Amino acid sequence: MAYAPYSGFRVGAALQLANGSIVTGANVENISYGLTICAERAAIVRAVATFGPELRITAVAIANLNHAPSPPCGACRQMLAEFTPPEIPVAFPAADGTRVLLFGDLLPLAFHMKHP
């Protein structure tokens, strides 16, 4: 369901939540590339809009129709860090096939705020 008329790079993401739900997202490009939203962030926004800000992610999967490596970008990794503990698996296409890394290995020094 991606909207990628400029790059042709179509990506989808699925988030498994602690409540058992699966939430999906797709990248949505804009002619002003800086306004493009990645599939992972689209899924996060959809999950928060559907289940509220207390959601917790228990697994992440990313796919694309381009047969190209596509780990989450830095912005997506930091957004995932809001809702994803370090021990959660993240599966994504890599040069050598599908790779699965723990989120903490994908973003070892995530920026976190202490919540009151």
C-alpha positions as a Markdown table, in Angstrom:
| # | Residue | x | y | z |
|---|---|---|---|---|
| 1 | Met | 0.0 | 0.0 | 0.0 |
| 2 | Ala | 3.0 | 2.3 | -0.1 |
| 3 | Tyr | 2.8 | 5.6 | -2.0 |
| 4 | Ala | 6.2 | 6.0 | -3.6 |
| 5 | Pro | 5.8 | 7.7 | -7.0 |
| 6 | Tyr | 9.2 | 9.5 | -6.8 |
| 7 | Ser | 11.6 | 6.8 | -5.7 |
| 8 | Gly | 9.7 | 3.7 | -6.5 |
| 9 | Phe | 11.0 | 2.2 | -3.2 |
| 10 | Arg | 8.0 | 0.7 | -1.6 |
| 11 | Val | 8.3 | -0.4 | 2.0 |
| 12 | Gly | 5.9 | -1.9 | 4.5 |
| 13 | Ala | 6.3 | -2.4 | 8.3 |
| 14 | Ala | 4.4 | -4.5 | 10.8 |
| 15 | Leu | 4.4 | -4.0 | 14.6 |
| 16 | Gln | 3.3 | -6.7 | 17.0 |
| 17 | Leu | 2.0 | -5.1 | 20.1 |
| 18 | Ala | 2.0 | -6.5 | 23.7 |
| 19 | Asn | -1.8 | -6.7 | 23.5 |
| 20 | Gly | -1.5 | -9.2 | 20.6 |
| 21 | Ser | -2.5 | -6.7 | 17.8 |
| 22 | Ile | -0.5 | -6.3 | 14.6 |
| 23 | Val | -0.4 | -2.8 | 13.2 |
| 24 | Thr | 0.9 | -2.1 | 9.7 |
| 25 | Gly | 2.2 | 0.9 | 7.9 |
| 26 | Ala | 3.6 | 1.9 | 4.5 |
| 27 | Asn | 5.9 | 4.6 | 3.4 |
| 28 | Val | 4.2 | 7.7 | 2.0 |
| 29 | Glu | 6.4 | 10.0 | -0.2 |
| 30 | Asn | 6.0 | 13.6 | -0.9 |
| 31 | Ile | 7.4 | 15.7 | -3.7 |
| 32 | Ser | 9.3 | 17.5 | -0.9 |
| 33 | Tyr | 11.3 | 14.5 | 0.2 |
| 34 | Gly | 11.8 | 15.8 | 3.7 |
| 35 | Leu | 8.1 | 15.4 | 4.3 |
| 36 | Thr | 8.2 | 11.7 | 3.4 |
| 37 | Ile | 7.2 | 9.3 | 6.2 |
| 38 | Cys | 8.7 | 5.8 | 6.4 |
| 39 | Ala | 6.7 | 2.7 | 6.9 |
| 40 | Glu | 7.9 | 2.2 | 10.4 |
| 41 | Arg | 6.9 | 5.6 | 11.5 |
| 42 | Ala | 3.6 | 5.3 | 9.7 |
| 43 | Ala | 2.9 | 2.1 | 11.7 |
| 44 | Ile | 3.9 | 3.8 | 15.0 |
| 45 | Val | 1.6 | 6.7 | 14.4 |
| 46 | Arg | -1.3 | 4.4 | 13.4 |
| 47 | Ala | -0.6 | 2.2 | 16.6 |
| 48 | Val | -0.7 | 5.3 | 18.9 |
| 49 | Ala | -3.8 | 6.6 | 17.2 |
| 50 | Thr | -5.5 | 3.3 | 17.6 |
| 51 | Phe | -4.3 | 2.0 | 21.0 |
| 52 | Gly | -3.0 | 5.1 | 22.8 |
| 53 | Pro | 0.4 | 6.2 | 24.0 |
| 54 | Glu | 0.9 | 3.4 | 26.5 |
| 55 | Leu | 1.3 | 0.7 | 23.8 |
| 56 | Arg | 4.4 | -1.5 | 23.8 |
| 57 | Ile | 5.9 | -3.1 | 20.7 |
| 58 | Thr | 7.0 | -6.8 | 21.1 |
| 59 | Ala | 8.3 | -7.4 | 17.5 |
| 60 | Val | 9.0 | -5.5 | 14.3 |
| 61 | Ala | 9.1 | -6.7 | 10.7 |
| 62 | Ile | 10.0 | -4.7 | 7.6 |
| 63 | Ala | 9.6 | -5.7 | 4.0 |
| 64 | Asn | 9.9 | -4.0 | 0.6 |
| 65 | Leu | 9.0 | -4.8 | -3.0 |
| 66 | Asn | 12.5 | -3.8 | -4.3 |
| 67 | His | 14.5 | -6.8 | -3.2 |
| 68 | Ala | 16.9 | -4.4 | -1.5 |
| 69 | Pro | 18.3 | -4.1 | 2.0 |
| 70 | Ser | 16.1 | -1.8 | 4.1 |
| 71 | Pro | 16.9 | -1.7 | 7.8 |
| 72 | Pro | 15.0 | 1.0 | 9.7 |
| 73 | Cys | 16.6 | 4.4 | 9.2 |
| 74 | Gly | 17.9 | 6.4 | 12.1 |
| 75 | Ala | 14.7 | 8.5 | 12.5 |
| 76 | Cys | 12.7 | 5.3 | 12.6 |
| 77 | Arg | 15.0 | 3.6 | 15.1 |
| 78 | Gln | 14.7 | 6.6 | 17.4 |
| 79 | Met | 10.8 | 6.6 | 17.1 |
| 80 | Leu | 10.7 | 2.9 | 17.7 |
| 81 | Ala | 12.8 | 3.5 | 20.9 |
| 82 | Glu | 9.8 | 5.3 | 22.5 |
| 83 | Phe | 7.8 | 2.0 | 22.5 |
| 84 | Thr | 10.3 | -0.8 | 22.0 |
| 85 | Pro | 12.4 | -2.5 | 24.7 |
| 86 | Pro | 16.0 | -3.4 | 23.7 |
| 87 | Glu | 15.3 | -7.2 | 23.7 |
| 88 | Ile | 12.6 | -7.0 | 21.0 |
| 89 | Pro | 13.4 | -8.7 | 17.6 |
| 90 | Val | 13.5 | -6.5 | 14.5 |
| 91 | Ala | 13.4 | -8.4 | 11.1 |
| 92 | Phe | 14.4 | -6.6 | 7.9 |
| 93 | Pro | 15.7 | -7.3 | 4.4 |
| 94 | Ala | 19.5 | -7.3 | 4.3 |
| 95 | Ala | 22.0 | -7.9 | 1.5 |
| 96 | Asp | 22.4 | -11.5 | 2.7 |
| 97 | Gly | 18.7 | -12.2 | 3.1 |
| 98 | Thr | 16.4 | -11.5 | 6.0 |
| 99 | Arg | 18.2 | -10.4 | 9.1 |
| 100 | Val | 16.9 | -10.4 | 12.7 |
| 101 | Leu | 18.5 | -8.2 | 15.3 |
| 102 | Leu | 17.5 | -7.2 | 18.8 |
| 103 | Phe | 16.4 | -3.6 | 18.9 |
| 104 | Gly | 19.1 | -2.8 | 21.4 |
| 105 | Asp | 21.7 | -3.9 | 18.9 |
| 106 | Leu | 20.1 | -1.9 | 16.1 |
| 107 | Leu | 20.1 | 1.3 | 18.2 |
| 108 | Pro | 22.5 | 0.7 | 21.1 |
| 109 | Leu | 22.6 | 4.3 | 22.4 |
| 110 | Ala | 19.0 | 5.4 | 22.0 |
| 111 | Phe | 18.0 | 8.8 | 23.5 |
| 112 | His | 15.5 | 8.2 | 26.3 |
| 113 | Met | 13.8 | 10.7 | 28.6 |
| 114 | Lys | 12.9 | 9.7 | 32.1 |
| 115 | His | 9.2 | 9.9 | 32.6 |
| 116 | Pro | 7.9 | 11.0 | 36.0 |
